[in-house]
């Protein structure tokens, strides 16, 4: 089953410098590769680059910024393919930003095609 690991943290509140953090993420991805775990992921631009869109009664509404004003912002994600949510949660705990942020683990719905 595939799981979405959503990485939330407060922007600019990393516990190490940017270069060190990137190295830690590269090490995490190497560990996934060594374990033969299928994955993909991306980092997101800062929330200052976000736009939120709604469609109400056929009329598009756009606002600058993220959907919700919160202390922690969505900064990136991984999609991993594992047997169960417990295993996905164990890998989520290894994501470097889990030390100071939150990793949300969500199963991805599968719509089987016949």
C-alpha distance (Angstrom), angle and dihedral (degrees) to the residues before:
residue distance angle dihedral
X1 . . .
X2 3.78 . .
X3 3.79 121.8 .
X4 3.78 130.5 -164.7
X5 3.79 113.3 -139.4
X6 3.81 107.1 -160.4
X7 3.81 113.2 -160.4
X8 3.80 114.4 -146.8
X9 3.79 125.0 -179.8
X10 3.76 140.2 140.4
X11 3.80 108.2 -88.6
X12 3.78 112.9 -111.1
X13 3.81 93.5 13.0
X14 3.80 97.8 102.3
X15 3.79 114.5 145.0
X16 3.84 92.3 -134.1
X17 3.81 135.9 33.7
X18 3.82 118.6 -80.4
X19 3.81 96.2 -104.0
X20 3.81 91.9 51.2
X21 3.80 90.9 47.8
X22 3.82 91.4 51.7
X23 3.82 89.5 50.2
X24 3.80 89.6 51.4
X25 3.81 91.1 51.5
X26 3.81 90.2 49.0
X27 3.81 89.2 52.0
X28 3.82 90.2 49.6
X29 3.81 90.5 51.9
X30 3.82 90.7 47.8
X31 3.80 88.7 53.4
X32 3.83 90.2 52.1
X33 3.82 89.6 49.9
X34 3.82 92.7 48.9
X35 3.82 88.7 51.8
X36 3.84 89.4 51.4
X37 3.80 91.7 -121.4
X38 3.78 115.8 158.0
X39 3.80 109.4 -128.7
X40 3.77 146.0 153.4
X41 3.77 132.0 -176.7
X42 3.76 149.0 155.8
X43 3.77 141.4 -155.0
X44 3.79 117.2 -125.4
X45 3.79 129.3 -133.1
X46 3.85 115.7 -108.3
X47 3.81 119.2 -74.0
X48 3.80 88.5 -106.3
X49 3.82 85.6 74.7
X50 3.83 94.0 51.8
X51 3.78 127.4 107.8
X52 3.80 123.3 -168.9
X53 3.80 119.2 -148.8
X54 3.81 130.2 -163.4
X55 3.78 131.3 177.6
X56 3.80 111.8 -149.8
X57 3.81 119.2 176.3
X58 3.80 90.2 -19.0
X59 3.81 93.5 -52.0
X60 3.80 120.7 115.9
X61 3.80 116.8 -134.0
X62 3.81 119.9 -166.9
X63 3.78 128.1 -170.7
X64 3.78 130.8 178.5
X65 3.77 116.8 -111.9
X66 3.78 136.9 25.0
X67 3.79 125.9 -36.1
X68 3.81 93.7 -106.7
X69 3.78 132.5 31.6
X70 3.79 103.1 -129.1
X71 3.79 139.5 149.2
X72 3.82 91.2 -116.9
X73 3.80 122.3 49.5
X74 3.79 132.3 -159.8
X75 3.79 103.4 -99.8
X76 3.78 102.7 170.0
X77 3.76 146.4 -37.1
X78 3.77 147.5 -137.3
X79 3.78 129.0 -147.9
X80 3.79 110.4 -152.5
X81 3.80 131.8 179.0
X82 3.82 112.3 -137.5
X83 3.80 140.4 146.0
X84 3.81 100.0 -106.1
X85 3.80 146.3 -5.6
X86 3.81 92.4 -99.2
X87 3.80 91.0 60.3
X88 3.83 90.4 43.9
X89 3.81 89.5 51.7
X90 3.81 91.4 51.1
X91 3.82 89.6 54.8
X92 3.82 91.1 44.3
X93 3.80 89.2 57.8
X94 3.83 88.7 58.1
X95 3.82 93.7 58.2
X96 3.83 106.0 111.1
X97 3.82 94.7 -127.8
X98 3.82 90.7 57.2
X99 3.83 86.5 81.8
X100 3.81 91.8 71.5
X101 3.81 105.3 7.0
X102 3.79 138.7 41.9
X103 3.78 130.6 -92.8
X104 3.79 114.6 -154.6
X105 3.82 113.6 -154.6
X106 3.81 114.8 -154.0
X107 3.81 128.0 174.7
X108 3.80 111.9 -128.8
X109 3.79 114.5 -127.6
X110 3.75 115.0 -118.8
X111 3.79 118.3 -146.8
X112 3.79 103.6 -164.1
X113 3.81 115.5 -142.6
X114 3.82 114.8 -142.7
